[in-house]
Amino acid sequence: MIELHPTQPSKERITDDIQQLAAFVDSSKPGWTRRPFTSWYEQGREWLKQQMQNLGMDVRYDAASNLIGTLPGSDNSLKPILIGSHTDTVTGGGRFDGIIGVVAGLELVRVLQKVGIQLRHPLEVVDFTAEEPSEFGISTIGSRGMVNNLSEEMLLRQDPNGLVLKEAIHRAGGQPERLSQFARKSGDVALYLELHIEQGPVLEQSDKKLGVVTGIVGIHRYRVTVEGISNHAGTTPMTMRWDALTGASELILELESIARATYSEPVVGTIGKLYVEPNASNVIPGRVVFELEIRSLNVEILEQMVVVYREKANRIAEERGVHISFDSLSKSEPIRVDTEVQQVIHEACSVTASTIRLPSGAGHDGNQLSRIAPIGMIFVPSRDGRSHCPEEWTDYEDVTLGVHALIQSVLVFDQKLNS
Amino acid sequence: MIELHPTQPSKERITDDIQQLAAFVDSSKPGWTRRPFTSWYEQGREWLKQQMQNLGMDVRYDAASNLIGTLPGSDNSLKPILIGSHTDTVTGGGRFDGIIGVVAGLELVRVLQKVGIQLRHPLEVVDFTAEEPSEFGISTIGSRGMVNNLSEEMLLRQDPNGLVLKEAIHRAGGQPERLSQFARKSGDVALYLELHIEQGPVLEQSDKKLGVVTGIVGIHRYRVTVEGISNHAGTTPMTMRWDALTGASELILELESIARATYSEPVVGTIGKLYVEPNASNVIPGRVVFELEIRSLNVEILEQMVVVYREKANRIAEERGVHISFDSLSKSEPIRVDTEVQQVIHEACSVTASTIRLPSGAGHDGNQLSRIAPIGMIFVPSRDGRSHCPEEWTDYEDVTLGVHALIQSVLVFDQKLNS
């Protein structure tokens, strides 16, 4: 049984922080839009830096341009505990995704100072650079950079305006040429903890306030091309058609069926992007290209789904006389949160509010940090499961519960971890 | 039994005409591209006008800018017989669609002169302006204009460069302000006959050389919108999704199934154009919009198909919790070729080559001419059923058979028709 600390975060301060950050947005875009490497992003970080400095933290940009506020520990031979998330948003995004994880770090420091606790471990509150998919075609840029997982090829990519990523990181305060020199290595970080919105409907639907993240799903993406024969929609009898779109439709329904089946761990499968050629109302589609993705914590399930799906695709191709090909686009490995870490977080959450365990269906900076350190995550509910849109919403009460659970967790880990 | 005339068309002359016209194309575009109202189109028509004049025809542009060569008949109290088609192409089209119907008119005149026959009826060989879908969003512009079926709204439409249709017709030699004054009315034309490529695979697959067209199908077009809920592809469990694309896929397969069923007359149903929103690989589609069309000679079958389809759509909407709506985009009436006209053409075809009867699945200038006169059409095979593409091909032997059957038909009709 863990000991409870009288460390209540303030809903008012948290609300105020979130609302202040929500003011630094590109008002020409819908919702709340603070894209990385823009002036609005810089203004938000300048505000954040000021808050950290007001709390007496040592503030710096690391080589990857992550903004880091450090609070010394009582035993500086110990490796730091990192609390973080990001302040960039998608275009037309909301006020909570990423933001609450950074605000949680500020509130943690305020609470520690208020009750007069000094942690044993150094504490770093991190605003990771550019977590969302960026104009460079890469996401989690800052956390990748921190763990030396930004390749030279990535660093040389250009955004649509011709800005090179390396230069963007430099302008944002980083030292991209010294990434490997300053990279965190395995054992350099005691623990990484992050509070985040769920971005899905599970907490809300199960009427729970807090989620202990069991892992971050792996994602396998494929491009599927269905080739039939484009022909005149009026003069070609139904029996003499090789329609790529009707073939693709069968494939779309097959993926849904396979993803709806029961497995030992949850899976999802989605076809979100699809193009028809030539896409004219009076021409039988000759070619359909779509991108499918499947996600699960269990790689074997993912591999098995693809085997079954490709068998179905072969049958459809044979029956319809169309050609179906698969190109693997990407495979990200799932991350499993260590069960002992889960257990501590679960206890801290359970004493705070109603709690369940669930996997994260979305990627996070934790994917990168897990390369070098144990990680843990806490989710709070997303109204209607929405995120990445202006309707994204989490009640401030719920954010505060999440911050509370995070603070409890930090206090326990600070005692438990001896490196 | 009809009397056979020793009126053999020349494959060499027909080949030469087709190849000469094939030279007047926009070489910056794929295949053979001669869009209406362009310089290539004007050059082609200038060549055609020259051919008509060389044959001693009286050549003029009518109010709708159709190019017409006239040969007087022996009884000029009779209404003219019209032979025609068009010389414009789709972008990236072929050398035969439309062209062979105009070339057939030239060859008919040459054969008549060679064997010394003067028809009783005046003969008009017509190159109809802009039969293919144009930049003004209208097809069969010239034949519409000839029968006073171009509304003022249509005449004021602009192409993407801002050119107004009225002005385009004017520049092409027409008098758009006098369309109604010069319009052909019911009874003004004795008969309209057209030779055309099939644009489908039926003749080739049934190993026949000539097709007697029984009618031109009616086309009903709908825009269908499927509305689900757009959401995160990773964080939304399969049981909490309202995916517009899986719903649309069921609808696509249902249309195929309904169109494949057996009816008293052939039908086809096609979904050729489809858009997914937001069309991102990691977002569950929130909205899919597609255009469907169904075609048949029988309006009752079309209406019944839509009733059945909408019932299926309602069931899908209910089962999936998505919203499905239908907007009627257009309904063109089917045209039936008079059975006596079919019979004369069938006899003329049968003595020439192997013949079947079949409907036209594509629209033609005959749709417009049928408003004021009896019409008839002869089809020749399209290799692999292809048209509107560079691969469009009909053997010159087959074109010549078609011209022969057309000539025989004209000679019989000229005797038969007493108006």
Boltz contact constraints between the chains, C-beta under 6 A:
constraints:
  - contact:
      token1: [A, 199]
      token2: [B, 232]
      max_distance: 6.0
  - contact:
      token1: [A, 199]
      token2: [B, 235]
      max_distance: 6.0
  - contact:
      token1: [A, 200]
      token2: [B, 235]
      max_distance: 6.0
  - contact:
      token1: [A, 200]
      token2: [B, 236]
      max_distance: 6.0
  - contact:
      token1: [A, 201]
      token2: [B, 240]
      max_distance: 6.0
  - contact:
      token1: [A, 232]
      token2: [B, 199]
      max_distance: 6.0
  - contact:
      token1: [A, 232]
      token2: [B, 387]
      max_distance: 6.0
  - contact:
      token1: [A, 233]
      token2: [B, 270]
      max_distance: 6.0
  - contact:
      token1: [A, 233]
      token2: [B, 272]
      max_distance: 6.0
  - contact:
      token1: [A, 234]
      token2: [B, 295]
      max_distance: 6.0
  - contact:
      token1: [A, 234]
      token2: [B, 361]
      max_distance: 6.0
  - contact:
      token1: [A, 234]
      token2: [B, 362]
      max_distance: 6.0
  - contact:
      token1: [A, 235]
      token2: [B, 199]
      max_distance: 6.0
  - contact:
      token1: [A, 235]
      token2: [B, 200]
      max_distance: 6.0
  - contact:
      token1: [A, 235]
      token2: [B, 361]
      max_distance: 6.0
  - contact:
      token1: [A, 235]
      token2: [B, 362]
      max_distance: 6.0
  - contact:
      token1: [A, 236]
      token2: [B, 200]
      max_distance: 6.0
  - contact:
      token1: [A, 236]
      token2: [B, 385]
      max_distance: 6.0
  - contact:
      token1: [A, 238]
      token2: [B, 259]
      max_distance: 6.0
  - contact:
      token1: [A, 238]
      token2: [B, 260]
      max_distance: 6.0
  - contact:
      token1: [A, 238]
      token2: [B, 268]
      max_distance: 6.0
  - contact:
      token1: [A, 240]
      token2: [B, 201]
      max_distance: 6.0
  - contact:
      token1: [A, 246]
      token2: [B, 252]
      max_distance: 6.0
  - contact:
      token1: [A, 246]
      token2: [B, 256]
      max_distance: 6.0
  - contact:
      token1: [A, 249]
      token2: [B, 249]
      max_distance: 6.0
  - contact:
      token1: [A, 249]
      token2: [B, 252]
      max_distance: 6.0
  - contact:
      token1: [A, 249]
      token2: [B, 253]
      max_distance: 6.0
  - contact:
      token1: [A, 252]
      token2: [B, 246]
      max_distance: 6.0
  - contact:
      token1: [A, 252]
      token2: [B, 249]
      max_distance: 6.0
  - contact:
      token1: [A, 253]
      token2: [B, 249]
      max_distance: 6.0
  - contact:
      token1: [A, 256]
      token2: [B, 246]
      max_distance: 6.0
  - contact:
      token1: [A, 259]
      token2: [B, 238]
      max_distance: 6.0
  - contact:
      token1: [A, 260]
      token2: [B, 238]
      max_distance: 6.0
  - contact:
      token1: [A, 268]
      token2: [B, 238]
      max_distance: 6.0
  - contact:
      token1: [A, 270]
      token2: [B, 233]
      max_distance: 6.0
  - contact:
      token1: [A, 270]
      token2: [B, 284]
      max_distance: 6.0
  - contact:
      token1: [A, 272]
      token2: [B, 233]
      max_distance: 6.0
  - contact:
      token1: [A, 272]
      token2: [B, 280]
      max_distance: 6.0
  - contact:
      token1: [A, 272]
      token2: [B, 281]
      max_distance: 6.0
  - contact:
      token1: [A, 272]
      token2: [B, 283]
      max_distance: 6.0
  - contact:
      token1: [A, 272]
      token2: [B, 285]
      max_distance: 6.0
  - contact:
      token1: [A, 273]
      token2: [B, 279]
      max_distance: 6.0
  - contact:
      token1: [A, 273]
      token2: [B, 280]
      max_distance: 6.0
  - contact:
      token1: [A, 273]
      token2: [B, 281]
      max_distance: 6.0
  - contact:
      token1: [A, 274]
      token2: [B, 276]
      max_distance: 6.0
  - contact:
      token1: [A, 276]
      token2: [B, 274]
      max_distance: 6.0
  - contact:
      token1: [A, 279]
      token2: [B, 273]
      max_distance: 6.0
  - contact:
      token1: [A, 280]
      token2: [B, 272]
      max_distance: 6.0
  - contact:
      token1: [A, 280]
      token2: [B, 273]
      max_distance: 6.0
  - contact:
      token1: [A, 281]
      token2: [B, 272]
      max_distance: 6.0
  - contact:
      token1: [A, 281]
      token2: [B, 273]
      max_distance: 6.0
  - contact:
      token1: [A, 281]
      token2: [B, 291]
      max_distance: 6.0
  - contact:
      token1: [A, 281]
      token2: [B, 293]
      max_distance: 6.0
  - contact:
      token1: [A, 283]
      token2: [B, 272]
      max_distance: 6.0
  - contact:
      token1: [A, 284]
      token2: [B, 270]
      max_distance: 6.0
  - contact:
      token1: [A, 285]
      token2: [B, 272]
      max_distance: 6.0
  - contact:
      token1: [A, 291]
      token2: [B, 281]
      max_distance: 6.0
  - contact:
      token1: [A, 293]
      token2: [B, 281]
      max_distance: 6.0
  - contact:
      token1: [A, 295]
      token2: [B, 234]
      max_distance: 6.0
  - contact:
      token1: [A, 361]
      token2: [B, 234]
      max_distance: 6.0
  - contact:
      token1: [A, 361]
      token2: [B, 235]
      max_distance: 6.0
  - contact:
      token1: [A, 362]
      token2: [B, 234]
      max_distance: 6.0
  - contact:
      token1: [A, 362]
      token2: [B, 235]
      max_distance: 6.0
  - contact:
      token1: [A, 385]
      token2: [B, 236]
      max_distance: 6.0
  - contact:
      token1: [A, 387]
      token2: [B, 232]
      max_distance: 6.0
